[in-house]
Amino acid sequence: MNTLIPATPGWYLEETCEDGEVTLDPVIAWKVATDNYGDEVLLPFVDAGPGDPPFAHTAASFAVLNRHVVYRPNHDPGAAQ
């Protein structure tokens, strides 16, 4: 069974597109997974958009699609400034 851990506000999946545009998708939960070495890692669960269920990114997608997990608490709407 996959373990999900709720995410706190401020965590984002950052992706740099080929045109240099940077997107930030809020992380809504973390999925506990095992990497190629047998170590446990946390993968970000993000909202897939209207009408689609949330999904977890794979570890391989980080290298292939230039993704990073970042913490930006002041980026959240309504966050204390």
C-alpha positions as CSV (number, residue, x, y, z in Angstrom):
1,M,0.0,0.0,0.0
2,N,1.3,3.5,-0.9
3,T,1.7,5.9,2.0
4,L,0.6,9.5,1.5
5,I,1.6,12.3,3.7
6,P,-0.3,15.6,3.5
7,A,1.8,18.6,2.4
8,T,2.0,21.8,4.2
9,P,1.5,25.1,2.3
10,G,4.6,26.5,0.5
11,W,5.9,23.4,-1.2
12,Y,5.9,23.5,-5.0
13,L,7.0,21.4,-8.0
14,E,9.1,23.8,-10.1
15,E,9.6,23.0,-13.8
16,T,11.6,25.1,-16.3
17,C,10.2,24.8,-19.8
18,E,12.3,24.8,-23.0
19,D,11.4,28.4,-23.6
20,G,12.7,29.4,-20.1
21,E,9.3,29.8,-18.5
22,V,9.2,28.5,-14.9
23,T,6.0,27.0,-13.6
24,L,5.1,26.2,-10.0
25,D,2.5,23.5,-9.1
26,P,1.5,23.3,-5.5
27,V,2.4,20.0,-3.8
28,I,-0.8,18.7,-2.1
29,A,0.8,15.5,-0.6
30,W,3.9,13.4,-0.6
31,K,4.0,9.7,-1.8
32,V,6.5,7.4,-0.2
33,A,8.3,5.4,-2.9
34,T,11.5,3.4,-3.3
35,D,14.2,4.6,-5.6
36,N,16.5,2.4,-7.8
37,Y,18.8,1.9,-4.8
38,G,16.1,0.6,-2.5
39,D,16.0,3.8,-0.4
40,E,12.7,5.5,0.5
41,V,12.1,8.8,-1.2
42,L,9.2,11.3,-1.1
43,L,7.6,12.1,-4.5
44,P,5.3,15.1,-4.8
45,F,1.6,14.6,-5.4
46,V,0.1,17.5,-7.4
47,D,-3.3,18.5,-8.7
48,A,-3.7,17.4,-12.4
49,G,-6.3,20.1,-13.1
50,P,-10.1,20.1,-13.4
51,G,-11.7,16.7,-13.9
52,D,-8.5,14.8,-13.4
53,P,-7.3,13.0,-10.2
54,P,-4.1,14.2,-8.5
55,F,-1.0,12.2,-9.4
56,A,2.5,11.6,-8.1
57,H,5.5,12.4,-10.3
58,T,8.1,9.7,-10.8
59,A,11.7,10.1,-9.7
60,A,12.8,9.7,-13.4
61,S,10.7,12.7,-14.4
62,F,12.8,15.1,-12.4
63,A,16.0,14.6,-14.5
64,V,14.2,14.3,-17.8
65,L,11.9,17.3,-17.4
66,N,14.1,19.6,-15.3
67,R,11.9,19.5,-12.2
68,H,12.8,20.5,-8.6
69,V,10.9,20.7,-5.4
70,V,11.1,24.1,-3.9
71,Y,9.8,25.8,-0.7
72,R,8.3,29.2,-1.2
73,P,6.0,30.0,1.7
74,N,5.5,33.6,0.6
75,H,4.3,32.6,-2.8
76,D,1.0,31.1,-1.4
77,P,-2.0,33.3,-1.8
78,G,-3.0,34.7,1.6
79,A,0.3,33.9,3.2
80,A,1.5,36.3,5.9
81,Q,3.9,38.8,4.4
